[in-house]
Amino acid sequence: MERFVIDETTNTLVKCNHSIWWERLDYLIIPHQYKGKQIDRISSHCFDYLQINLLCIEEGVKYLDDCALENAHVLNVKLPRGLKIGKRCFAGSELEEILLPRSLHIIKEETFLNCKNLKSVWAQSGLNTISYDAFKGCENLTEAHFHILKDVRDRAFAGCTSLETLELGYQIKQLGNDIFNGCHSLKSLEIRGYFDKLEERTFSGADGLESLTLWTHAESLYFPPDGFQDTCLKEISLTGDFEPIVKKRCCFPEDVVLKMYRGQKALEILGYYFNIEIVA
């Protein structure tokens, strides 16, 4: 029995055969070339009924289709350069940690949805977008590190109740709603980049958040009414020479301390309404 079943018209791996029911493997290598056949893609649910400690995909394989490892019993993966990852690719899998390939530009919708065992995520430079619900429900995720993110969309980390460390990089341009909803363990957060507005519910449900730093190079920054009301924020540090756009005084919680540097454009406007602590 051949280990790999390949559709030669599309160079797609469509099935990985198993010798016994729920075969256990220390590692499995997916080659780019197999017995004269080429593997460019890996189709959905290829690894059902396998338990794999380490899945290695060789360079040359270009795409993991939607749901390729959905609900798979795969603990660790090694991904090649040039690989693109489809929607729900790892959703519900037993993945424990992942290093994303340098060439990956977008994490698509629900890619890691409900990965209950996922503890850490590391992204190299190149990744710029995290789509809707990408890590939603990863309740044991404790750390996630990104470098040049530009767009973080709705509910990206919602339900990540153990998340303590989140690095978003320094090029953020757009933030969605409910990104940190249910992130009870996330106490502090820094957002840096070129964003010019916060959505009404960007921080909704981030009920563990106590310290927030907003650092933007944009010319203006819009603060929505009640945008921070579902948090436990004690201090917000504002950095950048932006003009604040504030429609209602309730845009900040009453007890929060705003920290700013002397000479900031926003100081004159916000200082009229709120208590400001000047940072030396």
C-alpha positions as CSV (number, residue, x, y, z in Angstrom):
1,M,0.0,0.0,0.0
2,E,1.4,3.4,-1.0
3,R,1.8,5.8,1.8
4,F,0.8,8.8,-0.3
5,V,-2.1,9.1,-2.7
6,I,-1.5,11.8,-5.2
7,D,-3.8,13.5,-7.8
8,E,-1.3,13.9,-10.7
9,T,-3.6,16.3,-12.6
10,T,-3.2,18.9,-9.8
11,N,-0.1,17.6,-8.0
12,T,-2.2,17.3,-4.9
13,L,-1.7,15.0,-2.0
14,V,-5.2,13.8,-1.3
15,K,-4.6,11.0,1.2
16,C,-2.0,9.7,3.6
17,N,-2.7,6.0,4.1
18,H,-2.2,4.3,7.4
19,S,-1.2,0.7,8.1
20,I,-3.3,0.3,11.3
21,W,-6.2,2.2,12.7
22,W,-5.0,5.4,14.4
23,E,-1.4,4.7,13.5
24,R,1.2,6.5,15.7
25,L,4.2,8.2,14.1
26,D,7.1,9.9,15.7
27,Y,7.5,11.9,12.5
28,L,6.2,12.1,9.0
29,I,7.9,13.8,6.1
30,I,5.9,15.1,3.2
31,P,8.3,15.2,0.2
32,H,8.0,17.5,-2.8
33,Q,8.9,14.6,-5.0
34,Y,7.5,11.1,-4.4
35,K,8.2,8.1,-6.7
36,G,8.4,10.3,-9.8
37,K,5.3,12.3,-8.7
38,Q,5.2,15.9,-7.6
39,I,3.4,17.2,-4.5
40,D,2.6,20.9,-4.7
41,R,-0.5,21.0,-2.5
42,I,-1.9,19.1,0.5
43,S,-5.7,18.7,0.5
44,S,-8.2,18.8,3.3
45,H,-8.2,16.2,6.0
46,C,-5.2,14.4,4.6
47,F,-4.0,13.1,8.0
48,D,-7.2,11.8,9.5
49,Y,-6.7,8.6,11.6
50,L,-3.0,9.4,12.1
51,Q,-1.3,10.5,15.3
52,I,1.9,12.4,14.5
53,N,4.4,13.9,16.9
54,L,6.2,15.9,14.2
55,L,5.0,16.6,10.6
56,C,7.7,18.0,8.3
57,I,6.8,19.4,4.9
58,E,9.6,19.8,2.4
59,E,10.4,22.9,0.6
60,G,8.6,23.0,-2.8
61,V,5.2,22.2,-1.4
62,K,3.4,25.4,-1.9
63,Y,0.0,25.2,-0.4
64,L,-2.0,23.7,2.5
65,D,-5.6,23.7,1.4
66,D,-8.5,24.8,3.6
67,C,-9.0,22.4,6.5
68,A,-5.8,20.5,5.6
69,L,-5.1,19.6,9.2
70,E,-8.4,20.4,10.7
71,N,-8.9,18.3,13.9
72,A,-5.7,16.5,13.1
73,H,-3.7,14.7,15.9
74,V,-0.5,16.5,14.9
75,L,1.5,17.9,17.8
76,N,4.3,19.8,15.9
77,V,4.9,21.0,12.4
78,K,7.9,22.2,10.4
79,L,6.8,24.3,7.5
80,P,8.9,25.3,4.4
81,R,9.5,28.7,2.9
82,G,7.0,29.7,0.2
83,L,4.1,27.8,1.9
84,K,0.6,29.3,1.9
85,I,-2.0,28.2,4.4
86,G,-5.7,28.0,3.8
87,K,-8.7,28.8,6.0
88,R,-9.3,26.6,9.1
89,C,-6.1,24.8,8.1
90,F,-5.2,23.8,11.8
91,A,-8.6,24.4,13.4
92,G,-9.3,22.1,16.2
93,S,-6.0,20.3,15.8
94,E,-3.7,19.2,18.7
95,L,-0.9,21.5,17.6
96,E,1.2,22.7,20.5
97,E,3.4,25.4,19.0
98,I,4.2,26.8,15.6
99,L,6.9,28.8,13.8
100,L,5.3,30.4,10.8
101,P,7.3,30.5,7.5
102,R,9.0,33.8,6.6
103,S,7.1,34.0,3.3
104,L,3.6,33.8,4.8
105,H,1.8,37.2,4.5
106,I,-1.6,36.4,5.9
107,I,-3.2,34.1,8.5
108,K,-6.6,33.4,7.0
109,E,-10.0,33.1,8.7
110,E,-10.2,30.6,11.6
111,T,-6.8,29.1,10.7
112,F,-6.1,28.1,14.3
113,L,-9.6,28.2,15.6
114,N,-10.1,26.3,18.9
115,C,-6.6,24.8,19.0
116,K,-6.9,23.9,22.6
117,N,-3.3,22.7,23.0
118,L,-1.5,25.6,21.2
119,K,0.8,27.4,23.7
120,S,3.1,29.6,21.5
121,V,3.1,31.2,18.1
122,W,6.2,32.8,16.5
123,A,6.1,34.7,13.2
124,Q,9.0,35.8,11.1
125,S,9.1,39.1,9.1
126,G,6.7,38.9,6.2
127,L,3.4,38.3,8.0
128,N,1.2,41.4,7.8
129,T,-2.4,40.3,8.3
130,I,-4.2,38.2,10.9
131,S,-7.8,37.6,9.7
132,Y,-11.1,37.1,11.5
133,D,-11.2,34.5,14.3
134,A,-7.7,33.4,13.4
135,F,-6.7,32.3,17.0
136,K,-10.2,32.4,18.6
137,G,-10.7,29.9,21.3
138,C,-7.0,29.0,21.7
139,E,-7.5,28.9,25.5
140,N,-4.0,27.7,26.4
141,L,-2.1,30.1,24.1
142,T,0.3,32.0,26.4
143,E,2.5,33.9,24.0
144,A,2.3,35.2,20.4
145,H,5.1,37.1,18.7
146,F,4.7,39.1,15.5
147,H,7.0,41.7,13.9
148,I,5.5,43.7,11.0
149,L,1.7,43.2,11.4
150,K,-0.4,45.8,9.7
151,D,-3.9,44.5,10.0
152,V,-5.5,42.7,12.9
153,R,-9.1,41.8,12.2
154,D,-12.2,41.1,14.3
155,R,-11.9,38.5,17.2
156,A,-8.4,37.5,16.1
157,F,-7.5,36.5,19.7
158,A,-10.9,36.3,21.3
159,G,-11.2,33.6,23.9
160,C,-7.4,33.2,24.4
161,T,-7.9,33.2,28.1
162,S,-4.3,32.3,29.0
163,L,-2.6,34.8,26.7
164,E,0.0,36.8,28.7
165,T,2.5,38.0,26.1
166,L,1.4,39.5,22.8
167,E,3.8,41.3,20.5
168,L,2.2,42.9,17.5
169,G,5.2,44.6,16.0
170,Y,5.5,48.3,15.1
171,Q,3.6,48.8,11.8
172,I,-0.1,48.4,12.8
173,K,-2.4,50.3,10.5
174,Q,-5.8,48.8,11.2
175,L,-7.5,47.2,14.2
176,G,-10.8,45.3,14.2
177,N,-13.4,44.7,16.9
178,D,-13.4,42.3,19.9
179,I,-9.8,41.4,19.1
180,F,-8.9,40.7,22.8
181,N,-12.4,39.7,24.1
182,G,-11.9,37.2,26.9
183,C,-8.1,37.6,27.1
184,H,-8.3,37.6,30.9
185,S,-4.6,37.1,31.4
186,L,-3.4,39.9,29.1
187,K,-2.4,42.6,31.6
188,S,-0.4,44.9,29.4
189,L,-0.3,45.7,25.7
190,E,1.6,47.9,23.3
191,I,0.3,48.9,19.9
192,R,2.6,50.7,17.6
193,G,2.3,51.8,14.0
194,Y,0.4,54.1,11.7
195,F,-3.2,53.5,12.9
196,D,-5.5,56.6,12.9
197,K,-8.6,55.2,14.6
198,L,-9.8,52.7,17.2
199,E,-13.0,50.8,16.5
200,E,-15.9,51.1,18.9
201,R,-15.2,47.5,20.2
202,T,-11.5,47.1,19.6
203,F,-10.9,46.5,23.3
204,S,-14.3,45.2,24.2
205,G,-14.1,42.3,26.7
206,A,-10.4,42.7,27.3
207,D,-11.2,42.6,31.0
208,G,-7.7,41.8,32.2
209,L,-6.0,44.7,30.5
210,E,-4.6,47.2,33.0
211,S,-1.9,49.0,31.0
212,L,-2.0,50.1,27.4
213,T,0.5,51.9,25.2
214,L,-0.7,53.5,22.0
215,W,2.1,54.8,19.8
216,T,1.1,56.0,16.3
217,H,2.8,58.0,13.6
218,A,-0.5,59.0,12.1
219,E,-1.5,62.7,11.9
220,S,-4.7,62.1,14.0
221,L,-6.2,59.4,16.2
222,Y,-9.9,58.8,16.7
223,F,-11.0,57.6,20.1
224,P,-14.6,56.2,20.0
225,P,-17.1,56.8,22.8
226,D,-16.9,54.1,25.5
227,G,-14.1,52.4,23.6
228,F,-12.3,51.3,26.8
229,Q,-15.3,50.7,29.1
230,D,-15.1,46.9,29.2
231,T,-11.5,46.9,30.5
232,C,-9.8,47.3,33.9
233,L,-7.4,49.9,32.5
234,K,-5.4,51.8,35.1
235,E,-3.2,53.7,32.7
236,I,-3.0,54.5,29.0
237,S,0.3,55.9,27.6
238,L,0.0,58.0,24.4
239,T,3.0,58.5,22.2
240,G,3.2,60.3,18.9
241,D,2.6,63.8,17.5
242,F,-1.1,63.1,16.5
243,E,-4.2,65.3,16.9
244,P,-6.8,63.4,19.1
245,I,-10.3,63.2,17.8
246,V,-12.6,62.9,20.8
247,K,-16.4,63.2,20.4
248,K,-17.3,62.5,24.0
249,R,-15.5,62.8,27.3
250,C,-16.5,59.2,28.1
251,C,-14.0,57.8,25.6
252,F,-11.7,57.1,28.5
253,P,-12.7,55.6,31.9
254,E,-12.9,58.1,34.7
255,D,-10.2,56.5,36.9
256,V,-7.7,55.9,34.1
257,V,-4.3,57.8,34.2
258,L,-3.3,59.2,30.8
259,K,0.5,59.4,30.4
260,M,2.0,61.7,27.8
261,Y,5.3,63.5,27.0
262,R,5.7,67.2,27.3
263,G,5.3,68.9,23.9
264,Q,2.9,66.4,22.4
265,K,0.2,67.9,20.2
266,A,-2.5,65.9,22.0
267,L,-1.5,67.2,25.4
268,E,-3.2,70.5,25.0
269,I,-6.5,69.0,23.8
270,L,-6.7,66.1,26.2
271,G,-5.3,68.0,29.1
272,Y,-8.4,70.2,29.1
273,Y,-10.7,67.3,29.8
274,F,-8.6,64.7,31.6
275,N,-5.9,64.3,34.2
276,I,-2.6,63.9,32.5
277,E,0.6,62.5,34.0
278,I,3.7,64.0,32.3
279,V,6.4,61.5,31.6
280,A,9.9,62.8,32.0
